[in-house]
Amino acid sequence: MRKLLIFLLLIAAGVGAAYYLGAFDRVTERRVERALTDAGVSPEMAECMAPKMVDRLTLPQLRKLERLGPEEGEDVVPLSGREALTRLERVEDREALEVLVRAGGSCAFETFLD
């Protein structure tokens, strides 16, 4: 019984340390970055946007943003305004889209200033 308790405490301490050091955030950040690049965002822009989005979105919202990616028969990057709007409508989460647009605008502005 004592060994089991010590084992559980070690696991809890390990998970706590990983959380404190940001291990879970990094995984999520990479996932957001990958989802953005899959949706046609340049790698540099996705790298800038991901940290800004992770802090403001819940995991379910991040999953909804994965719907921006191309479906069967669609190009990687939308070639028309209508196709882009169709992808945005698939997200069905206004707050998530607002965070996406703000992060993109912020990163575009930063790039412009550099």
C-alpha positions in Angstrom: 0.0 0.0 0.0 2.8 2.4 0.9 4.6 1.7 -2.4 1.4 2.4 -4.4 1.0 5.7 -2.6 4.6 6.7 -3.3 4.2 5.7 -6.9 1.0 7.8 -7.3 2.8 10.8 -5.6 5.7 10.5 -8.0 3.3 10.4 -11.0 1.5 13.5 -9.7 4.8 15.3 -9.1 5.9 14.4 -12.7 2.7 15.6 -14.3 2.8 18.8 -12.2 6.4 19.5 -13.2 5.6 18.9 -16.8 2.6 21.3 -16.6 4.7 23.9 -14.8 7.5 23.7 -17.4 4.9 24.2 -20.2 5.2 20.7 -21.7 1.5 20.6 -22.4 1.5 24.1 -24.0 4.3 23.2 -26.3 2.4 20.2 -27.6 -0.7 22.3 -28.1 1.3 25.1 -29.8 2.8 22.6 -32.2 -0.6 21.2 -32.9 -2.0 24.7 -33.7 1.0 25.5 -35.8 0.6 22.3 -37.8 -3.2 22.9 -38.2 -2.4 26.4 -39.5 0.1 25.2 -42.0 -2.2 22.4 -43.1 -4.8 25.1 -43.8 -2.4 26.9 -46.1 -0.8 29.5 -43.7 2.9 29.9 -44.3 5.2 28.2 -41.7 6.6 31.6 -40.6 3.2 33.0 -40.0 1.9 29.9 -38.3 4.9 30.0 -36.0 4.0 33.5 -35.0 0.3 33.0 -34.6 0.3 29.7 -32.7 1.6 31.1 -29.3 -0.9 33.9 -29.5 -3.8 31.6 -30.1 -3.0 28.9 -27.6 -3.4 31.3 -24.7 -6.8 32.4 -25.8 -8.6 29.3 -27.0 -9.9 26.1 -25.3 -9.0 22.7 -26.7 -12.5 22.2 -28.2 -12.0 25.6 -30.0 -8.6 24.5 -31.3 -10.2 21.4 -32.7 -12.9 23.4 -34.4 -10.1 25.5 -36.1 -8.7 22.3 -37.6 -11.8 22.4 -39.9 -10.1 25.2 -41.8 -8.0 22.6 -43.5 -8.8 21.5 -47.1 -11.4 18.8 -47.5 -11.4 16.3 -50.3 -11.4 18.1 -53.7 -10.2 21.4 -52.2 -6.9 23.1 -52.9 -4.5 23.5 -50.0 -4.9 27.3 -50.1 -8.3 28.7 -51.0 -8.2 30.1 -54.5 -11.3 32.3 -54.2 -13.0 34.4 -51.6 -16.0 32.0 -51.6 -13.9 29.0 -50.9 -12.2 30.9 -48.0 -15.6 31.8 -46.6 -16.8 28.2 -46.9 -13.9 27.1 -44.8 -14.5 29.8 -42.2 -18.2 28.8 -41.9 -17.1 25.2 -41.1 -15.5 26.4 -37.9 -18.9 27.5 -36.4 -17.2 29.3 -33.5 -17.2 33.1 -33.7 -14.7 33.5 -30.8 -12.2 31.1 -32.3 -12.4 32.9 -35.6 -11.9 36.3 -33.9 -8.8 35.0 -32.1 -7.5 33.6 -35.5 -8.0 36.9 -37.3 -6.5 39.0 -34.5 -3.4 36.7 -34.3 -3.0 36.8 -38.1 -3.4 40.6 -38.2 -0.9 41.0 -35.4 1.6 38.7 -37.0 1.2 40.4 -40.4 1.7 43.8 -38.8 4.9 42.5 -37.0 6.2 41.1 -40.3 5.4 44.4 -42.1 7.4 46.3 -39.4 10.4 44.1 -39.8 
